[in-house]
Amino acid sequence: MTDLAESPAVRRLADWDPADLQSLVGEYGSPLYVLDLERVRQNYRRLEAAFPDAEILYAVKANALGDVLTTLREAGAGLECASAGEVKRALDAGASGDEVHYTAVNPPARDLDWLVDAWRDHPDLTVTAGSEDTIDRLADRGYNGRLCLRVNPGIGAGHHEKVRTGAAAKFGVPAERAVEVLANAADRGFDVVGIHAHVGSGVSSDQLDAHREFVARMGDLARDVSEALGGSGLEFVDVGGGFGVPYREDEEPLELGSVADATREALGELDARLTIEPGRYFVADAGVLLTAVNTVKAARETTVVGVDAGMTTLLRPAMYDAYHPIRNVTVDAAAANGDDGSERERLPQTVAGPICESGDVFCSDRELPKSERGDVLAIGNAGAYGYEMANQYNSRPRPASVVVDGNAVWVSRQREDVEDVIRPERAASDGLKTTPPRGE
Ligand SMILES: *Cc1c(COP(=O)(O)O)cnc(C)c1O
């Protein structure tokens, strides 16, 4: 067995076997998400090697597939959950309470009700509150378990406005109020265990100074809180996730070693354990989205390649202007086979989905081998925030996901059909759903 800590820092779209991908579409249809569990393990091991004494949580929202949760749990990760639904998934995947953190961002009443019930069976789970109201609402329900406070450090990092959460007032209690809020919570009987901040996704090697500054503030705050609490002080300081991955082919992977060194150094002397909770880093390059070409149209300015995946399948390009690498696996599989027909001219193409929105494009004027109807395209780095953000806009059923692990391949999530999309409405009109759920 190879040393997993020594695995490559990034798996590029070009590293996937085109014939394998082509045959997956033959077998399971398209569009199709593919996720390689061995790559997920490799990503975990590299992170673990860089942060040997940190607690590592996986931010479930990046990809909540049960197979991913089980794989990362078995590798040693805890699970950071953003909703009651994710906590349920974590427990279903076999996590024990002490492996589960629930980060409550303006949590709906229904989530808190469910969570506090789950806590009675799993008293070791940790709740991270991002406002004093949330602490009150937990107390109202009788919760006095493990409590962590999400603070807003007033520093943001990230690749796009929408993921820069540190500076956004929505997230966390202003750091300068943390000591008071936590001392109060301790007085009320909560088991205060940690402080937390997540400054956004997409932290990169060239933003190390911002990372250092943020972690240093967290270290200072942890010392202040521990002193105010007395006793054994805090158990952990959670500095969030946001470990960037290179989406562009020419982008360098994150130097985990430098990030780890900077983190340790900036944190300073501390009795509490360091906790990190990346999501994207574990799964992004372990997944691709496969999609078939439906139409090829010469437009005035470009060639538009219409595919069967759209912004409802993979939202990131439409939502964040995110770049994803794209490759024609039909052409590449033919080339690998020595098939001459694979020699196709390269020209700028715009790959677009079937949704009636102008933002429904995966790339504009990108140089690719001339597409033909029936070709399979692979969209790379789709393992994180891909299926998770998929939706049913335009009455589009969500795609299937398959998982690859060594030689084994299985369907981990079935393809939806139109019936799945309209069922809740039909149930309502059939009178099956007579009691509206409690409002928030
Ligand atoms: C989304 C999120 C993460 C993970 O972010 P990545 O960019 O995927 O690493 C971690 N912590 C919290 C609280 C989050 O909301």
PDBQT file of the ligand as one rigid body, heavy atoms in Angstrom, charges set to zero:
ROOT
HETATM    1  C1  LIG A 501     -18.847  25.706   4.815  1.00  0.00    +0.000 C 
HETATM    2  C2  LIG A 501     -18.210  25.657   6.135  1.00  0.00    +0.000 A 
HETATM    3  C3  LIG A 501     -16.967  25.006   6.300  1.00  0.00    +0.000 A 
HETATM    4  C4  LIG A 501     -16.211  24.387   5.170  1.00  0.00    +0.000 C 
HETATM    5  O1  LIG A 501     -15.784  25.287   4.200  1.00  0.00    +0.000 OA
HETATM    6  P1  LIG A 501     -14.845  24.749   3.039  1.00  0.00    +0.000 P 
HETATM    7  O2  LIG A 501     -14.542  25.927   2.213  1.00  0.00    +0.000 OA
HETATM    8  O3  LIG A 501     -15.619  23.723   2.293  1.00  0.00    +0.000 OA
HETATM    9  O4  LIG A 501     -13.641  24.167   3.672  1.00  0.00    +0.000 OA
HETATM   10  C5  LIG A 501     -16.460  24.939   7.576  1.00  0.00    +0.000 A 
HETATM   11  N1  LIG A 501     -17.099  25.487   8.629  1.00  0.00    +0.000 NA
HETATM   12  C6  LIG A 501     -18.276  26.116   8.501  1.00  0.00    +0.000 A 
HETATM   13  C7  LIG A 501     -18.936  26.684   9.699  1.00  0.00    +0.000 C 
HETATM   14  C8  LIG A 501     -18.866  26.225   7.266  1.00  0.00    +0.000 A 
HETATM   15  O5  LIG A 501     -20.040  26.854   7.146  1.00  0.00    +0.000 OA
ENDROOT
TORSDOF 0
